[in-house]
Structures are given as structure tokens and as C-alpha cells.
Amino acid sequence: MAHARISANLPPDIDPTKAPIAFGKRALPKLNEELRSPELLTQQRALMALCDLVHDPENVYQAIGVGFLDNLKTLLLHHDSTVRQKTTEVLYIMALHNVGSGMISALTELLDDPVDICRKNTHQIFEMMAKLHEGAVGILHAGLIPLLVFKLKTELDEIQELILDTLSNCLRVEAAEALATGAITILKEKLKHSSAAIRSKAAWVLLEIGTHPEGKSMVCEEVIPVLVSLLEDTDPEVQASATGALMFATVKPQGRFSAQGAEAIPPLLKLVAEETSKARLSAIKTLTMLAELPEGRKTLLDHTDTFQQCLNDPCEAVKRAAKIAISVIKWKPF
């Protein structure tokens, strides 16, 4: 199903070609003054010129030196949507250069902006910040996780994808707040979304949650049957994310029993047999854990040839995992 994309087009009365052409370092102080101008058009054109300039890292750091961040922070709350749009665009470009983590609290105000592109730009900034450990910690410390989780219920699909990417990086650091907010229930619903990208990204967030002991328990209790159903999804990325999340969940005995009860072995074997499957390594490791259950071992003893084929895989990690799987499956008590 096709979805309309959020447009970044400016209003027809705003002509970016008439933005002041700025050259060299001397342009930045002048633009900084224009951002404080009482004239709306002057502010809009200054922001457009700034969008071009901040692609250069040298200009970014000089802009910070002349005090741009304080002015940009003020403009985030401007009554004019074009000003808010271009301000968030400038901050996103600056975030590409790992600058602007001190703006998190101010940006939070735009999560309820009535203009789609302003919200999208804001979430792009958070998603970019969260790629660095420092940025992810900043988002966690700002208490944004409950709000981001809640926004998954109401936001446009395009923005939901950005939120899920942000959550993946943040929850790799700390998942307790998300779990307390009921993230598992919301993510479980996203696993059934019509968008393959959202299904895949939701499974990836669950994978990150599953790296924490308390997260594993909750994934085991609530999500494993849905993850097993996604092993046969038509999208390879969804399969790979779901298999990864299942792999972490089955580290716990509870998860293994749940996966076995959900009949995970047949679709996992199918993924192992597919030489081009992105989920192959995770599927082998998951089956290795299921082989530690008597019923799982009994079933897999009839499929050791599937693992034998993996010994010829060009990926060394796959070869090692297959070798371990075979030894676990063939293990016999003294």
C-alpha cells in the first residue's frame, strides 16, 4: 500500500533563490544578526542561506562560536511554520557533524508541532543524535523515551520509522524506562503493521530490548509467537530482524520453551537452508539453543544435513556457528 510522503516544499511565496548569497566566514555573523531581525522574510532567507553554509563542518563550528545555537533555539518556537521548518533543517545538518546535543530539551517542544515536516525534521535530528552513544544518553537523560514510545501510536508511518530507529540506539544503552512505559505491547502491535519497514524496525527494537536481562523476560512472555510468525515474512529484512530478536529471547530457558511451543524450528530450518538469507547466522544460533531442549534435539537430529551445508558458507561466522550447532545436536549424555 502506497503512502504519501511528507513534503519539504516551501510555501509558494518563499523563493529560496532570493536568499542572500553568503561567502566565506564573514557571512556568518551577518546571518546571525538577520536571524534576530523583526522582519519575517529576512529571517526565512537567512535560514535558507544558513542551510547551505552548514554543510561545511568548518562553518558549523564557526556558527557555534558566533552564537547561532541560542538564536536557533529561540526560532524553534517561532509562530511561522517555514521558520520552524528551516530551523530544524539547519539543526539536522549540524547533527550530521555531531553538533547540537544540547538542543534536545528545546526540540522536544516540536514533537507536537501541527506541521508534519517540522515533526519529521525533529525526529530526524533525534535519530541522527542517537547514533552516537553520547546522543543516545542525552535522549535518555532528557526523559524522552516514554514520549517517543507513545508517539508510535499516533504518528505518520514515515515518522514512526525514525522513532523506531532512535529507540533502537537508545534502548541498546538502557531499556528499563521503555519497559516501564509498556513499550513491549506497542512494539508487538507494530510487528503486525502493513509496512515492512515498520515491522522490521519494531523487531530490531525488540532485539535491542532483548540484550538486557529484564528485557529478555518480557519478550519471552509476550512476543515470541509473533516473532515466529515473522520468520516467514515476505520481506528479508523483517525475517532477519525477527530472527535476531528471537535469538536473544531464546537465551533464557523460558524463551526456548516458548519458541518450541510456537513451532519455530521448521521456519528456522528453512532460513538456514537459504544460502542468501540475511537471517542465516541468527537462525543457526537460535536452533542451537533450541537443540538444548530434548524435543528440539530430537527434531533437529533429522536435519543435520542442513547444517552440514553451512560448513561451505563463505562467511566464517556461519561456518563456526554451524559446527557448534552440529555438535550440540549430536551431543549424547554419558
Secondary structure as UniProt FT lines:
FT   TURN            12..13
FT   HELIX           16..18
FT   TURN            24..26
FT   HELIX           27..35
FT   HELIX           40..53
FT   TURN            54..55
FT   HELIX           57..65
FT   TURN            66..67
FT   HELIX           68..75
FT   TURN            76..77
FT   HELIX           81..95
FT   TURN            96..98
FT   HELIX           101..103
FT   HELIX           104..108
FT   HELIX           109..112
FT   HELIX           116..129
FT   TURN            130..131
FT   HELIX           133..141
FT   TURN            142..143
FT   HELIX           145..151
FT   TURN            152..154
FT   HELIX           157..173
FT   HELIX           176..180
FT   TURN            181..182
FT   HELIX           183..190
FT   TURN            191..192
FT   HELIX           196..209
FT   TURN            210..211
FT   HELIX           213..222
FT   HELIX           224..230
FT   TURN            231..232
FT   HELIX           236..249
FT   TURN            250..251
FT   HELIX           253..261
FT   TURN            262..263
FT   HELIX           265..273
FT   TURN            275..276
FT   TURN            278..279
FT   HELIX           280..290
FT   TURN            291..292
FT   HELIX           294..300
FT   HELIX           301..303
FT   HELIX           304..310
FT   TURN            311..312
FT   HELIX           316..329
//
